[in-house]
Amino acid sequence: MEATLALTLLTVGMLCLTGAFSQILKSNATVRQKQIAAFLASSKLAELCSSPLSEISQIKGVFDEPFVLYSWQVRFEYRSDNEEIADVWLEVIHKSGTSVKFWTQMMVDNAR
């Protein structure tokens, strides 16, 4: 009877640990996806900021190998209080739905 009770408690404990371990692995994968997305977003934002706003032709796309599971989209909005500055929002999205959003401001340079 004591052995059966001990085995039952051990089994329940192992099942709880297995569930916790799988949740940790899932969270770890999400964090890794967000880290890669943040790196890709900062790279794309630097690329966007290095060229004049009027010369940016694409507003969305997919990254090259090995990051083909990540896509990006950018949105520009001209400021009403200062026509020389535009707000820029960049979002990088993993195929699983995990995303990272960045915001910055750019000089317009006659882009209107």
C-alpha positions as CSV (number, residue, x, y, z in Angstrom):
1,M,0.0,0.0,0.0
2,E,2.8,2.5,0.9
3,A,4.7,1.6,-2.3
4,T,1.6,2.2,-4.4
5,L,1.0,5.6,-2.7
6,A,4.7,6.5,-3.2
7,L,4.6,5.5,-6.9
8,T,1.4,7.5,-7.4
9,L,2.9,10.6,-5.9
10,L,6.1,10.2,-7.9
11,T,4.0,9.8,-11.1
12,V,2.0,12.9,-10.4
13,G,5.2,14.8,-9.6
14,M,6.8,13.7,-12.8
15,L,3.8,14.7,-14.9
16,C,3.8,18.2,-13.4
17,L,7.5,18.5,-14.1
18,T,7.0,17.4,-17.7
19,G,4.2,20.0,-18.2
20,A,6.4,22.7,-16.7
21,F,9.4,21.7,-18.8
22,S,7.4,21.8,-22.1
23,Q,6.1,25.3,-21.1
24,I,9.7,26.4,-20.5
25,L,10.7,25.1,-23.9
26,K,7.8,27.0,-25.6
27,S,8.7,30.2,-23.8
28,N,12.3,29.8,-24.7
29,A,11.4,29.5,-28.4
30,T,9.3,32.6,-28.2
31,V,12.1,34.6,-26.6
32,R,14.5,33.5,-29.2
33,Q,12.1,34.5,-32.0
34,K,11.7,38.0,-30.4
35,Q,15.4,38.4,-30.1
36,I,16.0,37.6,-33.7
37,A,13.0,39.8,-34.7
38,A,14.5,42.7,-32.7
39,F,17.9,42.2,-34.4
40,L,16.3,42.2,-37.8
41,A,14.1,45.2,-37.0
42,S,17.1,47.3,-35.9
43,S,19.0,46.3,-39.1
44,K,16.0,47.1,-41.3
45,L,15.4,50.4,-39.5
46,A,19.1,51.4,-39.9
47,E,18.7,50.6,-43.6
48,L,15.6,52.7,-43.9
49,C,17.1,55.6,-42.0
50,S,20.2,55.6,-44.3
51,S,18.2,56.5,-47.4
52,P,15.9,59.5,-48.0
53,L,12.3,58.8,-47.2
54,S,11.3,59.6,-50.8
55,E,13.5,56.8,-52.2
56,I,12.0,54.0,-50.1
57,S,9.9,52.0,-52.5
58,Q,8.9,48.9,-50.4
59,I,6.7,49.1,-47.4
60,K,6.7,45.3,-46.7
61,G,8.8,42.3,-47.5
62,V,10.4,39.1,-46.4
63,F,14.0,38.8,-45.1
64,D,16.6,36.7,-47.0
65,E,18.0,33.4,-45.9
66,P,18.3,32.2,-43.1
67,F,15.5,34.5,-41.9
68,V,12.8,33.6,-44.4
69,L,10.3,32.9,-41.6
70,Y,10.4,36.6,-40.7
71,S,8.6,39.4,-42.7
72,W,8.5,43.1,-42.2
73,Q,6.2,46.0,-42.8
74,V,6.8,49.7,-42.4
75,R,4.4,52.6,-42.1
76,F,5.1,56.3,-42.4
77,E,3.1,59.2,-41.1
78,Y,3.9,62.8,-41.7
79,R,3.8,65.0,-38.6
80,S,1.3,67.8,-38.6
81,D,3.4,70.0,-36.3
82,N,6.6,69.7,-38.2
83,E,6.5,68.8,-42.0
84,E,10.2,68.0,-42.0
85,I,9.8,65.0,-39.8
86,A,7.9,61.7,-40.3
87,D,7.1,59.1,-37.8
88,V,8.2,55.6,-38.9
89,W,6.8,52.4,-37.5
90,L,8.5,49.1,-38.3
91,E,7.1,45.7,-37.4
92,V,9.0,42.4,-37.8
93,I,6.7,39.3,-37.7
94,H,7.7,35.7,-37.3
95,K,5.6,33.0,-39.1
96,S,4.3,31.9,-35.7
97,G,2.8,35.3,-35.0
98,T,5.5,36.6,-32.7
99,S,6.3,40.2,-33.5
100,V,8.4,43.2,-32.5
101,K,7.5,46.8,-33.3
102,F,10.0,49.7,-33.5
103,W,9.3,53.4,-33.8
104,T,11.5,56.3,-34.8
105,Q,11.5,59.6,-36.6
106,M,13.1,60.5,-39.9
107,M,13.8,63.7,-41.7
108,V,11.5,64.0,-44.7
109,D,13.8,65.7,-47.3
110,N,10.9,66.8,-49.6
111,A,9.3,63.4,-49.7
112,R,5.7,64.7,-49.9
